[in-house]
Amino acid sequence: MRALAELDESSYGGCDVCGKPIGASPLEALPWAALCVEDAARR
């Protein structure tokens, strides 16, 4: 799973587009989130 691989790489919780932290609340709701709120809103 991607989230487990990111945990191993210490990159879990970072936005795939901008690299900023996704934040605790979005990750609690969707642990597999790959985009921050701002970048997700642009899609």
N, CA, C and O atoms as a Tinker XYZ file with bonds, in Angstrom:
   172  protein
     1  N      0.836000   -1.177000    0.000000    73     2
     2  CA     0.000000    0.000000    0.000000    64     1     3
     3  C      0.877000    1.234000    0.000000    63     2     4     5
     4  O      1.955000    1.259000    0.594000    81     3
     5  N      0.395000    2.239000   -0.669000    73     3     6
     6  CA     1.148000    3.481000   -0.815000    64     5     7
     7  C      1.428000    4.152000    0.527000    63     6     8     9
     8  O      2.544000    4.610000    0.769000    81     7
     9  N      0.418000    4.213000    1.405000    73     7    10
    10  CA     0.600000    4.876000    2.699000    64     9    11
    11  C      1.696000    4.190000    3.510000    63    10    12    13
    12  O      2.492000    4.864000    4.164000    81    11
    13  N      1.746000    2.870000    3.475000    73    11    14
    14  CA     2.782000    2.149000    4.215000    64    13    15
    15  C      4.167000    2.431000    3.639000    63    14    16    17
    16  O      5.134000    2.573000    4.388000    81    15
    17  N      4.265000    2.511000    2.332000    73    15    18
    18  CA     5.543000    2.831000    1.701000    64    17    19
    19  C      5.982000    4.243000    2.081000    63    18    20    21
    20  O      7.163000    4.480000    2.335000    81    19
    21  N      5.034000    5.183000    2.119000    73    19    22
    22  CA     5.359000    6.556000    2.500000    64    21    23
    23  C      5.787000    6.629000    3.964000    63    22    24    25
    24  O      6.663000    7.421000    4.313000    81    23
    25  N      5.182000    5.815000    4.817000    73    23    26
    26  CA     5.617000    5.770000    6.210000    64    25    27
    27  C      7.062000    5.298000    6.301000    63    26    28    29
    28  O      7.851000    5.852000    7.066000    81    27
    29  N      7.409000    4.283000    5.529000    73    27    30
    30  CA     8.780000    3.786000    5.515000    64    29    31
    31  C      9.763000    4.838000    5.026000    63    30    32    33
    32  O     10.899000    4.898000    5.496000    81    31
    33  N      9.329000    5.667000    4.083000    73    31    34
    34  CA    10.181000    6.710000    3.500000    64    33    35
    35  C     10.116000    8.018000    4.287000    63    34    36    37
    36  O     10.808000    8.977000    3.946000    81    35
    37  N      9.302000    8.067000    5.324000    73    35    38
    38  CA     9.085000    9.280000    6.125000    64    37    39
    39  C      8.502000   10.416000    5.288000    63    38    40    41
    40  O      8.775000   11.586000    5.558000    81    39
    41  N      7.702000   10.083000    4.276000    73    39    42
    42  CA     7.091000   11.111000    3.441000    64    41    43
    43  C      5.570000   11.126000    3.565000    63    42    44    45
    44  O      4.897000   11.851000    2.834000    81    43
    45  N      5.025000   10.331000    4.486000    73    43    46
    46  CA     3.572000   10.278000    4.662000    64    45    47
    47  C      3.057000   11.620000    5.152000    63    46    48    49
    48  O      3.638000   12.225000    6.053000    81    47
    49  N      1.967000   12.083000    4.556000    73    47    50
    50  CA     1.321000   13.309000    5.003000    64    49    51
    51  C      1.706000   14.533000    4.206000    63    50    52    53
    52  O      1.278000   15.639000    4.535000    81    51
    53  N      2.499000   14.366000    3.171000    73    51    54
    54  CA     2.885000   15.485000    2.315000    64    53    55
    55  C      2.082000   15.471000    1.029000    63    54    56    57
    56  O      1.791000   14.411000    0.473000    81    55
    57  N      1.729000   16.651000    0.566000    73    55    58
    58  CA     0.959000   16.798000   -0.674000    64    57    59
    59  C      1.809000   16.365000   -1.869000    63    58    60    61
    60  O      2.984000   16.722000   -1.957000    81    59
    61  N      1.220000   15.601000   -2.782000    73    59    62
    62  CA     1.922000   15.151000   -3.985000    64    61    63
    63  C      2.201000   16.295000   -4.955000    63    62    64    65
    64  O      3.116000   16.193000   -5.772000    81    63
    65  N      1.434000   17.382000   -4.883000    73    63    66
    66  CA     1.600000   18.486000   -5.823000    64    65    67
    67  C      2.599000   19.516000   -5.303000    63    66    68    69
    68  O      3.582000   19.826000   -5.975000    81    67
    69  N      2.346000   20.049000   -4.100000    73    67    70
    70  CA     3.164000   21.149000   -3.596000    64    69    71
    71  C      4.150000   20.742000   -2.514000    63    70    72    73
    72  O      5.081000   21.490000   -2.216000    81    71
    73  N      3.962000   19.561000   -1.916000    73    71    74
    74  CA     4.863000   19.093000   -0.882000    64    73    75
    75  C      4.550000   19.574000    0.521000    63    74    76    77
    76  O      5.182000   19.138000    1.484000    81    75
    77  N      3.577000   20.472000    0.647000    73    75    78
    78  CA     3.203000   20.965000    1.974000    64    77    79
    79  C      2.523000   19.851000    2.764000    63    78    80    81
    80  O      1.968000   18.922000    2.176000    81    79
    81  N      2.565000   19.939000    4.103000    73    79    82
    82  CA     1.852000   18.947000    4.915000    64    81    83
    83  C      0.353000   18.993000    4.637000    63    82    84    85
    84  O     -0.226000   20.070000    4.493000    81    83
    85  N     -0.260000   17.837000    4.562000    73    83    86
    86  CA    -1.698000   17.752000    4.295000    64    85    87
    87  C     -2.493000   18.205000    5.504000    63    86    88    89
    88  O     -3.531000   18.848000    5.348000    81    87
    89  N     -2.040000   17.891000    6.689000    73    87    90
    90  CA    -2.734000   18.286000    7.909000    64    89    91
    91  C     -3.415000   17.101000    8.565000    63    90    92    93
    92  O     -3.765000   16.121000    7.907000    81    91
    93  N     -3.596000   17.209000    9.866000    73    91    94
    94  CA    -4.134000   16.088000   10.636000    64    93    95
    95  C     -5.600000   15.808000   10.325000    63    94    96    97
    96  O     -5.980000   14.649000   10.159000    81    95
    97  N     -6.423000   16.838000   10.242000    73    95    98
    98  CA    -7.863000   16.624000   10.024000    64    97    99
    99  C     -8.165000   15.913000    8.708000    63    98   100   101
   100  O     -8.923000   14.943000    8.711000    81    99
   101  N     -7.601000   16.359000    7.580000    73    99   102
   102  CA    -7.858000   15.631000    6.338000    64   101   103
   103  C     -7.334000   14.196000    6.379000    63   102   104   105
   104  O     -7.965000   13.289000    5.836000    81   103
   105  N     -6.185000   13.989000    7.018000    73   103   106
   106  CA    -5.635000   12.638000    7.079000    64   105   107
   107  C     -6.438000   11.741000    8.006000    63   106   108   109
   108  O     -6.482000   10.528000    7.804000    81   107
   109  N     -7.075000   12.322000    9.024000    73   107   110
   110  CA    -7.954000   11.520000    9.873000    64   109   111
   111  C     -9.177000   11.081000    9.099000    63   110   112   113
   112  O     -9.645000    9.953000    9.255000    81   111
   113  N     -9.700000   11.971000    8.259000    73   111   114
   114  CA   -10.888000   11.651000    7.468000    64   113   115
   115  C    -10.553000   10.689000    6.326000    63   114   116   117
   116  O    -11.296000    9.742000    6.065000    81   115
   117  N     -9.436000   10.938000    5.651000    73   115   118
   118  CA    -9.001000   10.109000    4.512000    64   117   119
   119  C     -7.512000    9.811000    4.661000    63   118   120   121
   120  O     -6.685000   10.546000    4.122000    81   119
   121  N     -7.157000    8.756000    5.374000    73   119   122
   122  CA    -5.733000    8.455000    5.599000    64   121   123
   123  C     -4.933000    8.260000    4.310000    63   122   124   125
   124  O     -3.706000    8.353000    4.331000    81   123
   125  N     -5.596000    7.996000    3.208000    73   123   126
   126  CA    -4.913000    7.790000    1.926000    64   125   127
   127  C     -4.840000    9.080000    1.097000    63   126   128   129
   128  O     -4.438000    9.039000   -0.066000    81   127
   129  N     -5.226000   10.226000    1.684000    73   127   130
   130  CA    -5.203000   11.505000    0.957000    64   129   131
   131  C     -3.800000   11.773000    0.416000    63   130   132   133
   132  O     -2.804000   11.544000    1.103000    81   131
   133  N     -3.736000   12.258000   -0.812000    73   131   134
   134  CA    -2.449000   12.538000   -1.447000    64   133   135
   135  C     -2.273000   14.018000   -1.762000    63   134   136   137
   136  O     -1.203000   14.437000   -2.204000    81   135
   137  N     -3.332000   14.821000   -1.535000    73   135   138
   138  CA    -3.278000   16.243000   -1.842000    64   137   139
   139  C     -3.700000   17.069000   -0.638000    63   138   140   141
   140  O     -4.554000   16.648000    0.142000    81   139
   141  N     -3.097000   18.253000   -0.486000    73   139   142
   142  CA    -3.538000   19.172000    0.550000    64   141   143
   143  C     -4.905000   19.732000    0.146000    63   142   144   145
   144  O     -5.341000   19.550000   -0.990000    81   143
   145  N     -5.565000   20.402000    1.061000    73   143   146
   146  CA    -6.912000   20.924000    0.804000    64   145   147
   147  C     -6.902000   21.877000   -0.376000    63   146   148   149
   148  O     -7.794000   21.825000   -1.222000    81   147
   149  N     -5.902000   22.749000   -0.444000    73   147   150
   150  CA    -5.844000   23.729000   -1.540000    64   149   151
   151  C     -5.700000   23.073000   -2.903000    63   150   152   153
   152  O     -6.405000   23.439000   -3.844000    81   151
   153  N     -4.798000   22.110000   -3.020000    73   151   154
   154  CA    -4.603000   21.445000   -4.308000    64   153   155
   155  C     -5.776000   20.536000   -4.660000    63   154   156   157
   156  O     -6.112000   20.393000   -5.835000    81   155
   157  N     -6.395000   19.928000   -3.671000    73   155   158
   158  CA    -7.588000   19.101000   -3.924000    64   157   159
   159  C     -8.736000   19.958000   -4.425000    63   158   160   161
   160  O     -9.518000   19.506000   -5.261000    81   159
   161  N     -8.855000   21.189000   -3.932000    73   159   162
   162  CA    -9.927000   22.081000   -4.356000    64   161   163
   163  C     -9.750000   22.526000   -5.807000    63   162   164   165
   164  O    -10.733000   22.838000   -6.479000    81   163
   165  N     -8.528000   22.556000   -6.290000    73   163   166
   166  CA    -8.264000   22.971000   -7.678000    64   165   167
   167  C     -8.651000   21.905000   -8.685000    63   166   168   169
   168  O     -8.748000   22.202000   -9.876000    81   167
   169  N     -8.873000   20.686000   -8.250000    73   167   170
   170  CA    -9.175000   19.592000   -9.171000    64   169   171
   171  C    -10.632000   19.419000   -9.386000    63   170   172
   172  O    -11.044000   18.536000  -10.137000    81   171
